[in-house]
Amino acid sequence: MIKVDTVTKAFHSGRRRITALDDVSLSIEAGRFTAVTGKSGSGKSTLLNCIGGLEPPDKGSINCFGTTIYSLSAGELSRFQRQEVGFVFQQGNLLSYLTVADNIGFPLALNGVNRRLRSKRVITLLHRIGLPSAANALPKELSSGEAQRVALARAIAHRPRILLADEPTANLDSATGQQAVQLMRELGRDHQCSIIMATHDNDITAIADSVICLKDGRINEEQP
């Protein structure tokens, strides 16, 4: 269970104070696919960043599977992120100087997984994402859809309990985006991973287990 309790987060832009999240509380069950919707600037990305340990809230707390993450030391929080969280960004953010296989294996290396087990896991994921022959390719040789599939494989490689996806289909055509989301659901279901996705895509919200709508940093609507 992921619990966000009365979280407020504000930023300063010049002399202005912008409240990205305003007293937000919600709960997300393990293994669920949750879509977070709302207009640009509604707080979607900030919510994901707070849950993933990237943005400490100004007020409130976040508890992920029994761990109150912002009560952890810097080292403990870093370990929580390496072991429990996977990120998929709008641009994919693959490391341009690493091959596809090395990109996917990167979080495994960070977690100290030995080379043999890393290689086995990478090969399995390459087959799962439909790119078994792309192990030695560089990111620049991939289409945008292929790159996003590799980014997804990298995010799930270490079997995290939380997968955070920030507009992962924004740069993909509809068919490719739907394939990526379906793959994400399948991989998440395999590992009982809680998927939280910020999106504007109504096709994605239609297949989510739950939908959270943000407006001006507050929950506007929550529906099953």
Disulfide bonds with the S-S distance in Angstrom:
none
